[in-house]
Amino acid sequence: LDAATTALLVIDIQNTYLEAKPDRAENARWQPFFARMRETVIPNCAQLIDACRRRGAEVVFARIGCQKADGRDRSLSQKKPGFNNLLLPKDRADSQIVPELSPVGDKIVVTKTTDSALTGTNLRLLLYNMGIRHVICVGIFTDQCVSSTVRSLADESFDVLVVEDCCAAATMELHHHELEIINMIYCHVVRLEEVVGFFQ
């Protein structure tokens, strides 16, 4: 990979997704996800961010955050009842990127109210203006915002890598299933050690 034409896109690793669930049974069901985030995804993303910064590759962040406090600016995909029904005003603490991965300097942070980071922002134009051709995607959830973003990037003719051990879904079954679907069509699924090796 040429660092000058490569960007790392960190998708939706926000405080809200690491908060305990109010219902005890539901919280118990989410423990494997919480463990994967704390033990694998966040540390691996931090390592990859550091590698990209050292090699001069752009690091970009996308996060969910509505502009209006009542959330009426959200897309329908984030208004419907169910798992994806999110009300995250952009300035609230739970909508911020986790401290371990906080953007530094002049890093770009786009705020979206859609699953795809391209559909809901001017990210495609920003990447194009910076001469980016390759995008490395990491974040959550593999089968939702990561997948939607990957498909949008592919449709816009970006070369996309998804780093398997820097992503998570609600369950490992969903995570692996979605990666099987998008691999070799919309992206190439790789592991952290492979990506770091690409820059050497």
LUMTOR-723560 format. One record per residue (C-alpha): residue in one letter; y, z, x. Coordinates in steps of 0.02 Angstrom, whole numbers, padded with zeros to 5 digits, always signed. Each point is the difference from the previous one (the first is absolute). Example, Ala and Ser with C-alpha at 12.3 -4.5 7.8 and 13.67 -1.06 7.14 Angstrom:
A-00225+00390+00615 S+00172-00033+00069 
//
This chain:
L+00000+00000+00000 D+00176-00039+00056 A+00103+00158-00028 A+00158-00101-00030 T-00076-00084-00154 T-00102+00148-00063 A+00047+00141-00119 L-00095+00155-00051 L+00023+00037-00185 V-00034+00181-00052 I-00027+00005-00188 D+00032+00151-00113 I-00056+00144+00112 Q+00111+00121-00095 N+00004+00187-00028 T-00052-00011-00183 Y-00173-00065+00045 L-00041+00152+00106 E+00048+00130-00129 A-00135+00105-00083 K-00042-00048-00178 P+00045+00129-00133 D-00172-00007-00082 R-00135+00087+00104 A-00138-00123-00040 E+00112-00150+00033 N+00059+00078+00164 A-00181+00023+00053 R-00036-00185-00034 W+00145-00050+00114 Q-00055+00105+00149 P-00090-00145+00089 F+00158-00105-00015 F+00110+00141+00065 A-00119+00025+00146 R-00001-00186+00044 M+00189-00005-00005 R+00023+00153+00111 E-00143-00030+00120 T-00004-00190+00015 V+00136-00102-00083 I+00158+00094+00050 P-00052+00033+00181 N-00058-00180+00020 C+00160-00068-00076 A+00102+00109+00117 Q-00097-00070+00148 L+00025-00178-00059 I+00186+00026-00033 D+00018+00067+00177 A-00095-00148+00073 C+00108-00124-00095 R+00160+00086+00052 R-00051+00002+00183 R-00042-00185-00004 G+00155-00051-00096 A-00082-00048-00165 E+00104+00036-00155 V-00051+00150-00108 V+00045-00014-00184 F-00028+00125-00140 A-00023-00029-00186 R+00004+00142-00124 I+00000+00025-00187 G+00164+00067-00070 C+00095-00043-00158 Q+00189-00015+00000 K+00024+00081-00171 A-00047+00182-00027 D-00090-00042-00162 G-00096-00142+00083 R+00049-00136-00121 D+00023-00120+00147 R-00186+00009+00041 S-00113-00150-00023 L-00125+00007-00142 S-00142+00031+00124 Q+00079+00170+00040 K+00049+00045-00179 K-00168-00017-00086 P-00097+00160-00036 G-00138+00037+00124 F-00023+00020+00187 N+00142-00115+00049 N+00129+00079-00117 L+00127+00058+00130 L+00171+00076-00018 L+00069+00019+00176 P+00190-00002+00009 K+00046-00067+00172 D+00094+00154+00062 R-00129+00130-00052 A-00099+00088+00137 D-00169-00056-00064 S+00048-00184+00011 Q+00040+00011+00186 I-00113-00063+00141 V-00108+00139+00073 P+00084+00089+00147 E-00135-00052+00124 L+00050-00183-00024 S+00186+00017-00029 P+00099-00158+00043 V+00112+00017+00153 G+00150-00099+00055 D+00041-00160-00093 K-00172-00022-00077 I-00003-00093-00165 V-00054+00098-00154 V-00016-00097-00164 T-00011+00090-00166 K-00102-00078-00139 T-00049+00030-00179 T-00143-00124+00006 D-00170+00001+00085 S+00041-00144+00117 A+00128+00039+00135 L+00054-00182-00006 T+00018-00024-00187 G+00110+00153-00023 T+00115-00018+00152 N+00084-00123+00117 L-00132+00034+00132 R-00060-00180+00009 L+00175-00057+00045 L+00022+00139+00128 L-00163-00044+00087 Y+00045-00184+00000 N+00173+00034+00070 M-00075+00101+00143 G-00123-00138+00044 I-00153+00099-00053 R-00159-00101-00026 H-00135+00134+00014 V-00003+00158-00105 I-00115+00148+00031 C-00023+00099-00161 V-00046+00184-00014 G+00020+00131-00135 I-00053+00043-00176 F-00077-00039-00118 T-00116-00133+00071 D-00043-00071-00172 Q+00176+00008-00069 C+00162-00013+00099 V-00085-00051+00163 S-00101-00136-00084 S+00147-00063-00104 T+00110-00008+00155 V-00133-00088+00103 R-00024-00133-00134 S+00188-00027-00013 L+00017-00016+00188 A-00142-00126+00007 D+00079-00102-00139 E+00160-00005+00103 S-00100-00066+00150 F+00005+00156+00108 D-00151+00035+00109 V-00062+00170-00058 L-00107+00135+00080 V-00056+00155-00096 V-00051+00149+00105 E-00149+00079-00088 D+00014+00172+00078 C+00186+00008-00036 C-00023-00022-00188 A-00073+00100-00144 A-00041-00017-00184 A-00040+00136-00126 T-00182-00016+00052 M-00087-00078+00148 E-00097-00112-00121 L+00163-00075-00065 H+00066-00014+00178 H-00150-00098+00066 H-00017-00105-00157 E+00180-00061+00008 L-00012-00038+00186 E-00154-00106-00034 I+00099-00098-00130 I+00156-00037+00104 N-00080-00022+00171 M-00003-00178+00068 I+00096-00064-00152 Y+00168+00089+00003 C-00016+00092+00165 H-00112+00053+00143 V-00064+00178-00013 V-00002+00087+00169 R-00006+00174+00074 L+00134+00094+00096 E-00080-00026+00171 E-00004-00188-00028 V+00184-00010-00047 V+00055+00101+00150 G-00106-00116+00106 F+00085-00154-00071 F+00163+00053+00081 Q-00074+00020+00174 
//
